[in-house]
Amino acid sequence: MSDSFHKHPIIFYNVENLFDILDDVSLQGNEEFTPESNKLWNEERYQSKLNRLVEALLLVNGSTPLAFGMAEIENRKVVEDLIKTGALAQRNYQILHFNSEDRRGMDCAFVYDAGFIFSELETRLIIKVEDEPYFRTRDILYMKARLGSQSIIHFFVNHWPSRREGISESESRRKAAAATLRREIDEILNVEKNANILVMGDFNDTPDNFSIRTILRAKGQHEQTKGDLINLLVEEHKSGQGTTVHQREWDVFDQLIVSQGLLQGQSGLEIHEHNAFIARNQKLVFTFPDGGQKPSATYGGDTYHGGYSDHLPVFLNLKEK
């Protein structure tokens, strides 16, 4: 039994508006990312963005990922371009992507090394916010697959509704997303009580918000009860770390959440070091003159900074038990 994949991390990364340079007239806001826009988004900047993202993925722990979930990608083509770039081109990556109904055309994607994750046993797009049929948002990406010798694992990739309209004004939509995800997870656990489940995403809520802690029932490692999920970035949140910055305050919006079966290694897989981490490499962070910091972003408004993303990646490593 080989566990050679344990050196390659599983990453989630909100990549901050990975758009191609073409204007898709079917989408709102897409024209922001064209050569004629105020952002002056052109082929040179697009290629630079792809190179930066590959660099960021490699900075996580020095090796190419086993798999990575992404948020804020425009379409399948930008992911295809990414996995043809630099060191990623050396791996046998496959892409899982569906077009969501998000108004700006921002989707999620899941990229995985087909040399280790051998088969897509089931894939689908999970619709959320069912009580608001006219609200268009990003859906939840799901894949059931075989990893390693014989283990089955369930992946969920999320990008929950933003706080743009205000925290309380938008909270109901994140609660609806949490309820939808929890129902899907319960259906799996009712069949496989020790299932390997890995939930990743930008939740636009922190680990102690109601949507995550109470509806999704994702708790810290030392406080879960029967049926709870484990949020592996609770301690980072408690200690004031973060994955993104708003008004100079760090927030852990990007999280990795697992089933108890996966954490405890009950179904053939376990988490290396029993933990997940924020990839806070100094190259990925911008420091203000007063010492404050934030992720090194590609843009600030329409001003081009040429950084990586306005979020930091989060990651864990899996191994066979």
N, C-alpha and C positions, 0 to 999 in steps of 0.2 A: 504493500500500500504506500503510495507516494503522497507526501504532503508538501511537495515542492512549491505549490501555489501560495504557501503561507507567507512567503517573502514579498509577495505582490499585494498591495493594499486594495481594499474596496473603498472607494471615495465617493462622497457626494460634493458637488460643486455648483453653486449658482454662478454662472459664468458672465453675468452682466451683459445682457443684450448682444448675444452672438447672432447678428444679422448679416446676410449677404448684402451686396451693394445695389441689388435690383429693387425697384419699387413694385411691390405686389399691391395692385389697386383694390384687391378684395379685403385688405386689412387696414384698420385704423392705426395711425401712428407709424406705419411702416416707412412712410416717406422721410421720417427723421433720419433713417440710415441709408442715404443715397449720396452720391457726389454733389448733387445740387442743393442739399439741405444745409442748414446752419452748422451741422456737425461736420460737414465736408467728409462724409464717410466714403472712402474710396478703396480701390484694390490694394494699395500699399498699406493702408491702415488695417484692412481686413486681414491681410497676410500676417501683419505684425501681431494682431490679436491672436490668430491661430498659434503662432510661435510662442507667444506669451503663455497661452493656456497649456500648451504641451510642457513648457518649462515649469509651470506651477504644479502640474500633475506629477512631474518627476521630482520636484522639491519635497513632496510629501514624505517619502522615505528613501529616495534615491533609486527607485526601480519603477518600471512601468506598471500601471495598475492591472490587477486581476479583472476588475470591473469598475465602472464609474457611472453614477447617475448624474444628470445635468438638469438644471433649470435655466430658463430664459434663452432657449434656442429658438430660432425662427422656423426652421424646417429641417428635413432629413439631410438636405444637401450640405448644410454647414457642418453637420456631424460627420458626414462622409469626407469633407475637406479636412476636418480636424484629425481623423484617424489615418489620413495619408501624410500627415505632417511629422517631420522629425523622427524621433525614436518610436512613436506610436505606429509608424508604418511597418515596423519590424514584427509586429504581433498580429495574430489572426483574429482581429476584432470583428464582432458582429454588432449590428445596431437594432435595438427595439425602439420604434417610434411610431406614434399615431398623431395625426393632426387633431389638436384640441379645438374647442370653439372659443378660445380666448380672443377677445376683441382686437388685441394687438398682435395676435398670431404667435405669442410666446408659448412654446411647448416644453414638455419634459422629454428626456431620452435616457435610455439605458444602454451602455456599451459594455460588452463582455468578451473575454478571451475564449474563443470556441475551442481552444486546446485544453481547457480545464472545465469550463461550463459547457457540458456536452450537448445538451438538447433543451429546446424550449418545449416543455410539456404542455404549457398553457400560457397564453398571453392575451391580455385584453386591456381596454381602457375603461376605467370605472368612473361613472358619471356621479358628480356630487352636486350639492346645493339643489336637491330635488324640489324643495319647496319654493324655489324662485325660478320658474321655468324660462323666464325671459332674461335671466342673468347669465351671461356667457363668461366662463372662466376655465382655467386649466383643470384638466381631469387628473385622476390618479392612474399611474402606469403600473401594471401588474405582470410579473413573470414567474411562473413555476418552472424550475429547471433541476437538472442533475449536476451536482458539483463533486468532482473528485471520483472516488471509486464507485460509490453507490448512493450517496446521500442526496436527498431531495431538499431543496431550499426555495422559499417563497420571498420574492423581492417586491417591494412597493416603493415607487418613486413619486414624491409629492412636491407640489408648489401651491400652497394654500393661498386663498385670497388676501390681497395686500391690505395695509392699514391706510392707504392713501386718503380715503374719505374720513379717517379718524378711527381711533382704536375701538371705541364703543359702537360707532356707527357701522363698522364692518365686522364686528365680533360674531354676529349670528352666522355669517357665512363660514367662518373658520370652525365654529361649533358644528355646523352641518357637515363640513368636510370630515371632522373628527368622528362624528357619529357614523358616517358612511364607511370610513376606514375601519372603525371598530367592528361593525357588522361583518365586513369581509373577513377580518381576522378571526372573529368568533366562529364563522362557518368553517374555517380551516381547522381551528382547535377542536371543534366538535367531532371532526373526523380523525385528526392526528393530534392527540393531546400534548405530545412533546415535539410538535413541528418546529423546524428551523425557519424562523420568520425574521427578515431584516427589513425594517422600515427606514427610509431615508428621505430627507427633503428639507426645503426651506418652508417652514411652517408659519412664518410671520407672527409667531407667538413664541414665548419663552417656555422653558420646561415647567414653570410654576403657574402658567396661565390655565384657565378652566378647561379650554379645549383639549390641551395635552394631558394635564394631570388627572382631570375628573372624567371627561368623556372618553378619551382614548385610553385612559388608565395606564399611563406610562409614568413610572415612579423611579426613584433612585434605587441603586443596588441593594441598599440595606433597609428599605422600607416597603418593598413590594409584598403583597399578600397573594393568595391563590387567584390566578386568572389575570393578574396585572402583567403589563409589559414592563421592560426595563429601559429607561432612558439613560444611555451611557454618557451623556454630557451634562447631567444634573450638577455634578461637583464643579465643573467649569463655570456653570452659571452662578452657583452659590459664591464662588471665589471672585466674581466680577470679571471673568474673562468673556470673550465674545467672538462672534463670527462676522458681525457687521456693526456699523456705527451709525447712530442717529443722534444729532445734536450733541456730539462729543461723548455719548454714552455707548459703551459696548453692549450688545445683546446677542444671546445665543439663539438665533432663529434657525440655524442649520443644525440638524440633530440626526443622530443614529439611534434607533430604538429597536430592541430585539425581544424575542420571546424568551421565556424562562428556559424552554427546552434547548435553545441555541446557547444561551449563556452558560447553562449547566452541562452542556455537551451530551445531551441525552439521545440524540439522533444522528450520531456519526460526525458531527462538526462541533467545533467550539471556537471561542474568540481568543485569539492570542493575547495574553496578558489580561484577559477578562475585561477589556476596556476599549474605549474609542478616544480619539484625540482631535484637537484642533490643530491644523497645520499652520502654526504661526511662525513661519520662516520670515526672517527680517526682510528678505527680498520682496515679500508679498505685502509688506506694511509700509505706509507712508508716515513719516514723522514730521509734525508741525514744528516751527521754531520754538514754541513754548514747551515742547516735549510730548504733547498729546499725539495720539496715533489713530490711524484708521487704515482699512485695507487700501492698497494701491490700486485705484480704479482706472478704468480706461477713459472715462469722461467725468467731468463735474459740470452738470448742465450741458451747455454746448461747447465747453472748453475741453480740448483734447489733452489728456495727460499721458496717454500711452501706457498705462499700467495694466494690471492683470484683470482684476474684478473688484467690485465693491463688497464682495464677500470673501471669506477665507474658506478653503476646503476643510472638510472633516473626514476622518478615515478610521478604519479598523482593519485588522488582518484576521483571516480565518485559517484554521488548520483542521486536518482530520484527526479525530480522537482515536 
